[in-house]
Amino acid sequence: MRTHENSGVKPFRIFASKDAGRWTLRTLSALSLLALTLVSPFVLSAQVKYKVIIDQDAAGPGGTDMQAILALVNSPKTDVLGITVLTGDAWRDEEVQHTLRLMEIIGRSDIPVVPGAAFPLVNSKEYIAKWETLYGKIVYQGAWNFAHAGQSVHGPYEIPPMPEGAPTTQPAKEDAAHFMVRMVHQYPHDVTIYAAGPMTDLALAIALDPHFPELTKELIVMGGSINPVTDDPEFALSPTHEFNFWMDPEASHAVLHAKWPRLVLTTVDISVKTRMEKSLIDEIAKSQTPCAQYVAKYAEPNILWDELAAVAWLDPSIITKSQKLYIDVEVDHGASYGNTHAWKPGNQPGLGEVLADVQVDLDKQKFYKEYVDLLSRPTPPPTHAATEPNQLQGAQAGDSQQRAAKSN
């Protein structure tokens, strides 16, 4: 073994004797363990995934609700603990079926689909019909006055024919509020709640366990409207009206007074700066994954409401400007029922409002690129054990769907 004589470094020799050999092996083992100790934190950090519960009014097929779900499930950064589904853009029972079917198509029936609230805490379709005789028409009322093309407005327990096919899997037997409470107790301070529908499920979880909010890691919300620049008739003359907060104002009020460690808000103001143009759909359609082909088939040009909240959570650098505001929702049953209130720090009433990080502006091209990438990439394999017969059956259905997509 050649060494530099003046280097001061002793030469390393492999000794011939048995004892020396054992010493050398022990030394090498110790060095290996030391190396693993130094490297393992970096390896582990690269493997850590963000635990998230998706609380969504999952109208489908396609559209902002489903596309936001896909962005979150398809991200290699996430561990989706479950998808809780409540009435909003459509009725809960119909949405649950669309969500189950979507998970089958992309091969992720391991993710629990958990039924949430079918109705708001206080508000109702019938009440709003009377309210409108005093204060004028509400343009968009989700399940109460809107239906997909080719369908008609229907009741809460009707499920129209599904263009993507009916699911073979079943939803979880647990309700959304109990599921969320159980998850934050199982993983305290480690679960993000992504809420892109009405706030009913969250309010019910808070009623079940007042410590629920503080046991989460953070709350990401698509909701609220302050002063959007748009000619959209839903907001142009009613700038503080926004559907998610409006459908269940009492629930929204409760959520916005709860003790969340962190609250991030994607409002109408920033959402209207985005759009699912046909060019984005065409770009996604180039991928042959089941996820991309689903989007290509069912997506329509529209504002990227829920998708922006989802992708900006995955990559906060998309947001170029935000501001701290106190937010609340009007629960007086007058003309402003369900509208958004916002105050700069120091101007709030001081009645328990929570300070929110309200997004103001974004790097639109960066957002579009990351959004297209998420919906084009292969869906990560299941991470949750499919233990119930319906979950196993759904996983097999998803596998068949993926094989069929590849063969085409």
HELIX and SHEET records of a PDB file:
HELIX    1   1 LYS A   18  GLN A   47  1                                  30    
HELIX    2   2 GLY A   63  ASN A   74  1                                  12    
HELIX    3   3 ARG A   92  ILE A  105  1                                  14    
HELIX    4   4 LYS A  125  TYR A  135  1                                  11    
HELIX    5   5 GLY A  142  TRP A  144  5                                   3    
HELIX    6   6 ALA A  176  GLN A  186  1                                  11    
HELIX    7   7 THR A  200  LEU A  208  1                                   9    
HELIX    8   8 PHE A  212  LEU A  215  1                                   4    
HELIX    9   9 PHE A  243  MET A  247  1                                   5    
HELIX   10  10 PRO A  249  VAL A  255  1                                   7    
HELIX   11  11 VAL A  268  SER A  271  1                                   4    
HELIX   12  12 LYS A  278  ALA A  285  1                                   8    
HELIX   13  13 PRO A  290  TYR A  298  1                                   9    
HELIX   14  14 TRP A  305  LEU A  314  1                                  10    
HELIX   15  15 PRO A  316  ILE A  318  5                                   3    
HELIX   16  16 LYS A  364  SER A  376  1                                  13    
HELIX   17  17 PRO A  389  SER A  407  1                                  19    
SHEET    1   A 9 VAL A 113  PRO A 115  0                                        
SHEET    2   A 9 THR A  78  VAL A  85  1                                        
SHEET    3   A 9 TYR A  50  GLN A  56  1                                        
SHEET    4   A 9 VAL A 191  ALA A 195  1                                        
SHEET    5   A 9 GLU A 218  MET A 222  1                                        
SHEET    6   A 9 LEU A 263  THR A 266  1                                        
SHEET    7   A 9 LEU A 355  LEU A 362  1                                        
SHEET    8   A 9 ILE A 319  VAL A 329 -1                                        
SHEET    9   A 9 THR A 340  TRP A 343 -1                                        
END                                                                             
